[in-house]
Amino acid sequence: MTGHAWVTQLLDDGRLSRSNPDPQAAAKDGGSAILAGLLGDLATDHGRLRALLDPHFSPDRMLALRPYVEEVTGRLLDQVAVQEQPVDLREALALSLPLLVMCEWLGVPQEDKDRFGGWIQDAAGVGDPVRSKQGLGELFAYCGRLVADKRRDPGDDAVSRICATEGISDDEVIGLTAFLLFGGYETTVARIGTCVSLLLANPEQWQALLRDPGLVPGAIEETLRMSMPNPHNGGMPRYALTDFEIDGVAIRTGDFVLLNTIAANHDEAVFDRPDRIDITRDTTGSLAFGHGAYHCVGATLARMQLQVVLTQLVARFPTMRLAVGVDELRLRLTTLIGGLVRLPVTW
């Protein structure tokens, strides 16, 4: 089998888990340590908690949220338009939009956005375990206060609706809220940057969008397929639940396994000329949001934000281009999620 086939099969068939059968003996890399602290006991009851979260990401909920995303994106781009060029689009757009959207959707007071945004960035770091642990601690403490507030005074927001679920404990709501804040913020910041940079680095693809804005959804899927999280983190951290073999390599129960979705998304057996960006490509089989039971629950929200951003950028800044050479763009290598350090653009 090819690499893509192995990854999808292992995500499907239950031989791997986010939690180790023997937690005390579990080996971890930086990324898995962060995820273990974030997920806590949630991974042990994945099915029930996934079923609880799915309705909050329904098409109707995302459709209701979209006008807010469009309004905030437009307001941020109004500010971009009057700044002195070049503009760092990561700083001016990507850092703010997901934060504001998560606040609106989850019911987090807007005045708290900068506080928890900093904690999430600290928690995502892989270079300083102490700082990462402190960031997680601050994030969980904040979520504890937020959940207590929602229990006393619920609103029309996702955290209040989760709190209202029969039988759910405060610890579960706190864990889910922290997970959603972390997963919905850092990943979307990174993907906005890589999406725009990939398109601007390939002007013929940008021009294709100008000619046909209907290609925006395909452009999102293709740039997600091409996106590179931190390349120094080998992939999705998992643990073997049983003994098995991959191409002659023995995997034992409890072994630490990294599923390299980046390599799978560049498998020539699945994607023709995979290192070439093509926004008209059929991206069926892309593992950008995982696969199977562990497919990212927030994929619909992330896609919606990316589509709004790209649609408005193409319409408002048709002559946008990178202000530096592609080789001058730098990846954030000290964070689990990756993304760009800066995205300087001009128009």
PyMOL commands that set and color helices and strands:
alter all, ss='L'
color gray80, all
select helices_A, chain A and resi 3-12+23-25+30-57+59-81+89-94+97-106+110-124+129-152+158-163+170-200+203-211+213-226+261-264+292-294+299-316+326-328
alter helices_A, ss='H'
color red, helices_A
select strands_A, chain A and resi 16-17+87-88+236-240+244-246+249-251+256-259+321-322+344-346
alter strands_A, ss='S'
color yellow, strands_A
deselect
rebuild
show_as cartoon
